[in-house]
Amino acid sequence: MPFASASSPPQSWLRGGLAIASGLLLAGLYPPFNLAFFGWIALTPLILAVDGARSRTGFFLGWLSGTVGSLAATGYWIFRAAHDYFQLSQAGAAGFAVAVTQLFVSGYFGLFGLTAALVSGRRLRVLLIPALFVASEYARARLLSGCPWELLGHSQHAVTLVQICDLTGVYGLSFLLALVATAATELRRGYAPALAAGLTLLAVLLYGEWRLDDLAHHTDGSINVVLVQGIFPMTAAAVRSCSRNSSTTTSTSAFGRALPIPI
């Protein structure tokens, strides 16, 4: 059953605690923690929190989860970059880190919380919620110059699992993770959603096995990848560094047929 009301103090605290828990689980997915298995349940507390909530409460809970998660996952290095490279004061760098996470992350989580609250009790909720989450990620990656950092699917590194991305991009993997997380909240209502999520996961893994087997039959089983990263101070030397990066990229012939990827 959904929570009876978001207005009673105990339930308000419970909803808030669940939203914060989701934020912490999301932060645990990325460096320095890299707890990829959290990806399957990271959204579960938030989905439970917004179930039966008013739309404005859903927005607040999503915002809260996104704020906790983004600050915990990226706040420390945004602060460091703003302080060391932009030469901001510590207070200014802290404010900059908060502003960046609010502008590029928290609001989109708020929209997800709002829309997830609106579909509470819907029959196809187990599919609607993952679709709404992926829509919020896509918007975050595209709007306001785009911020496609640390999407949910980016947390997974299992080679077999990620093969689905050649068909769907990272958003298909995000959908799968959100589907499993939503199915977990539906166990109190029945096992059909969990069965559907399990069959979807099985199909993704079978596709991954087929894709890797096909690759092994058409290559020697390996692909050369060259990572090219330019690290330089925020000065006029950036132009010279870009030139050096170009030279480095064109010299990758020593690796044979390699795929150069700038990072």
Buried (B, 14 or more C-beta within 10 A) or exposed (E): EEBEEBEEEEBBEBBBEBBBBBBBBBBBBBEEEEEBEBBBBBBBBBBBBBBBBBBEBBBBBBBBBBBBBBBBBBBEEBBEBBBEEEEBEEEBBBBBBBEBBBEBBBBBBBBBBBBBBBBBEEEEBBBBBBBBBBBBBBBBBEEEEEBEBBBBBBBBEEEBBBBBBEEBBBBBBBBBBBBBBBBBBBEEEEEEBBEBBEEBBEEBBEBBEEBBEEEEEEEEEEEEEBEBEEEEEEEEEEEEBEEEBEEBBEEBEEEEEBEBEEE
